[in-house]
C-alpha cells in the first residue's frame, strides 16, 4: 500500500513539475494583434496603445502572454503600428499576412506578407517607419476616415490558414475638425430658424 501511495505521489509531483514548464500548444496566440500610434523594438515589441506602460509583446517565451489591449480609434495625422506574438510548431515553414482593410474603400487597403521557418515562437511588428515586418499605415488623412479592420493570418506553405485574428478600428477626424463641423451645423440651424 505504501509503495502504491509513494508511486502516485511521485507521479503527481512529476506531472505538476512538467506542466509548469510545458511548452504552449502550437499554434496559438501568445499576444493577439495590438494596434497603437507608436512602437519600438528592443528584443520585445512595445506598442503605444494609449496606456501606461505601453503594451508589451515579450520575445522571451517564458515571460508568457503580453498585454493584448488594442487601440480602436485613431485620429487624422496619426500612424497605425501593430505587433503580435504566436506559438507555432518548430522547424515548420509558415506564411504570415497582415491586412489593414478599409471597409469603406477597399482599394485603400494595405497588405503585407512574408515567409519564415518557425523556431517555435514568432513575432510580427508593423511600423510605418520601416524596420519591422510590414509598414503599418502612416499619416492618416481625411480620405482614411471610416471603419477599418486589421487581420493577421498564419498559414502553412500549402496555403491552409491555421491561425487568424481580426481587430476592428475606426479613423475619426481630429477634435478641431469636429469642433468646426459642430459650429457650422449650429450656424446652419440658427440661420434656418430665422
Residue, then its C-alpha position, 0 to 999 in steps of 0.5 A: x500500500x505504501x509503495x502504491x501511495x509513494x508511486x502516485x505521489x511521485x507521479x503527481x509531483x512529476x506531472x505538476x513539475x512538467x506542466x509548469x514548464x510545458x511548452x504552449x500548444x502550437x499554434x496559438x496566440x501568445x499576444x493577439x494583434x495590438x494596434x497603437x500610434x507608436x512602437x519600438x523594438x528592443x528584443x520585445x515589441x512595445x506598442x503605444x496603445x494609449x496606456x501606461x506602460x505601453x503594451x508589451x509583446x515579450x520575445x522571451x517565451x517564458x515571460x508568457x502572454x503580453x498585454x493584448x489591449x488594442x487601440x480602436x480609434x485613431x485620429x487624422x495625422x496619426x500612424x497605425x503600428x501593430x505587433x503580435x506574438x504566436x506559438x507555432x510548431x518548430x522547424x515548420x515553414x509558415x506564411x504570415x499576412x497582415x491586412x489593414x482593410x478599409x471597409x469603406x474603400x477597399x482599394x485603400x487597403x494595405x497588405x503585407x506578407x512574408x515567409x519564415x521557418x518557425x523556431x517555435x515562437x514568432x513575432x510580427x511588428x508593423x511600423x510605418x517607419x520601416x524596420x519591422x515586418x510590414x509598414x503599418x499605415x502612416x499619416x492618416x488623412x481625411x480620405x482614411x476616415x471610416x471603419x477599418x479592420x486589421x487581420x493577421x493570418x498564419x498559414x502553412x506553405x500549402x496555403x491552409x490558414x491555421x491561425x487568424x485574428x481580426x481587430x476592428x478600428x475606426x479613423x475619426x477626424x481630429x477634435x478641431x475638425x469636429x469642433x468646426x463641423x459642430x459650429x457650422x451645423x449650429x450656424x446652419x440651424x440658427x440661420x434656418x430658424x430665422 
